[in-house]
Amino acid sequence: MSEPADKQRKPDPRPMIRLDDFLKAAGVVGTGGEAKVRIQAGEVMVNDEVETRRRRQLFTGDEVNWDSQVWVVEVTDD
């Protein structure tokens, strides 16, 4: 049974980037496979919490921390 239309989850309209794609774009990792391994090993934090989901959606203002480095995410509609 599906939820009523007014209760269904609506997609977030803000531009976003997935965590694994962000790590590749930032030059932190060389490949998606390396991103997957590092994320699933619990080496990456998002907003001060360990994140193990490589498809975690990041939005402008989110903070990504890995290996004592911190990046503040800025996503545009490009």
N, C-alpha and C positions, 0 to 999 in steps of 0.2 A: 504494500500500500504506500502511495507517495504522499508527501506532505501537501497541505493546501498551498496554493500559489503565493499567498501572503506570508507563509512561513518558510518558503524555500530560501536557501542561501543564495545571495546575489553576489556576483563577482565584484571585487574591489575595483573601482574605476581609476585608482591612482596607478601611474606607471610603476612597474616593478622589474626586478631582475632576480633570477634564481641564485641561490648561494653558490652552487658549483660554477655557474657562468660568471658570477662576480669574481671568484677567485682566479679564474682564467683571465678575465679582462684586466684585472689588477696586476697580472704577472706574478701572482703568488705561486701558482702551480703551472706546469707546462701543458698538462692534458686533463681531460675530464676524468680519466681513470685515476690520476693522482689526486684530484679534488675529492673524488668519491672516497678513496682510502683515508685521506686526512680527516674528512668530515665524519665518516663513520667510526673512526678511531677516537673521536671526541676531542680532537686537537683544535677545533674552531669554536669560538664563542660569538654569539650574536646578542647584543644588548646585555652583556654580562652574564649570559647563561650558555652553558655548553649546548651546542646544536649538533645533532647527528643526522638530521634530514637534509640530504643534498639538494632537494627541491624546495627547501624553505624559501618563501618569497621575501625579498628584501625591498624596503621602500626608502625613499629619501629620508635621511636622518638616522637610520639604523646604524649601529656601530658593529663592525666586524673586527674581532681580535684573533690573531694567530701569531704564535712565536714572538710574543712581546711587542708586536706591531698592531696598531689600531688604524682602521680606515673608517671614515664616515661616508656612508652611501649617499650618492646623489644620482637619481635616475631622471632622465628626460624622456620626452616622447619621440626622440629621433628614431 
